[in-house]
Amino acid sequence: MLRRPPPLTPGAPVAVVAPASPPCSADAYRAGLDCLRATYDVQWAWTPGSERGYLAAPDRDRVAALHSAIEDPDIRALICVRGGYGSLRLLPRIDWSLARQHPTLLVGYSDVTALHLALYAKASWPGLSGPVITEWAQADDATLASFQNWAEGDTPTFGDGFDTSLTALAHGAASGPLLGGNLTVLTRLLGTPFVPDFEGAVLVLEEVAEAPYRVDRMLTHLQQAGVMDAVAGVVLGSFTTGSLDSHTPTLSLSEVFQDHLGDRPYPVVSGLSYGHHLPRCSLPLGVPVHLRATPTHAALEAEAPLVNL
């Protein structure tokens, strides 16, 4: 059973946490925090000064901030400063019994994938893969509306307000919990105690600035670890390769996806407006969804709200 958090409505108290890296731009962080404060009551927020290299603070301090926010009965959401790297380091330190007692909406994406999936596996939390603080000042109306709709308890159609549409790579229909996020971070959970059970799940994936052979390697890893045979469907968000050497032979990402997913016995779709770039829809991870794909139509729909109404 999911431990759904209360809805996040305008004016609700929130905490801004930094489980991974500090912001790349102090200006973007301050501007995002100002935008957040215009909608929600920011009770407390990460402040610069405790950075340790690429980490926003030492591990013990980052996990202590998470624990403090989780056990505060007034806090309705934990909104992450940014991704980067560092969430994986916290997983062995998290008090999972505390998390099970105090389900709270966790908002973030990219490196926060590790926290979302571990909290689902260990504490039955659903989570919202949504905008981080450094994006709030530049987020467009569609991105913010998607976030707010899920956070408040609506079940909007995925992709509403965005220009892209879903395209079927393999046909069929499936229902199951929506699990996934960033491909690199997800593969780093395999073999750990913090990976969820993917049996019957609808797997959603995105990646940024990874060469096709690296995406190929990670999909191969998922296949050989049994994930691709366990899931009931796959949804591909945005994938980018960064700059490639024109003199080095390569497959295209489309060819990589076709090799790994084109003949699956379950629905596979691409084109979801979800990834590292704005505009981007938010995703209710852990929530049951229905995916269907035919030669002429593909759709992804939630079967329940993210929050406890």
Buried (B, 14 or more C-beta within 10 A) or exposed (E): EBBBBBBBBEEBBBBBBBBBBBBEEEEBBBBBBEBBBEBBBBBBBBEEEBBEEEBBBEBEBBBEBBBEBBBBEEBBBBBBBBBBBBBBBBBEEBBBEEBBEBBBBBBBBBBBBBBBBBBBBBBBBBBBBBBBBBBBBEBEEBBBBBBBBBBBBBBBEBBEBBEBEBEBBBBBBBBBBBBBBBBBBBBBBBEEEBBBEBEBBBBBBBBBEBBBBBBBEBBBBBEEBEBBBBBBBBBBBBBEBEEEEEEEEBBEBEEBBBEBBEEBEBBBBBBBBBBBEEBBBBBBBBBBBBBBBEEEEBBBEBEBBBBEE
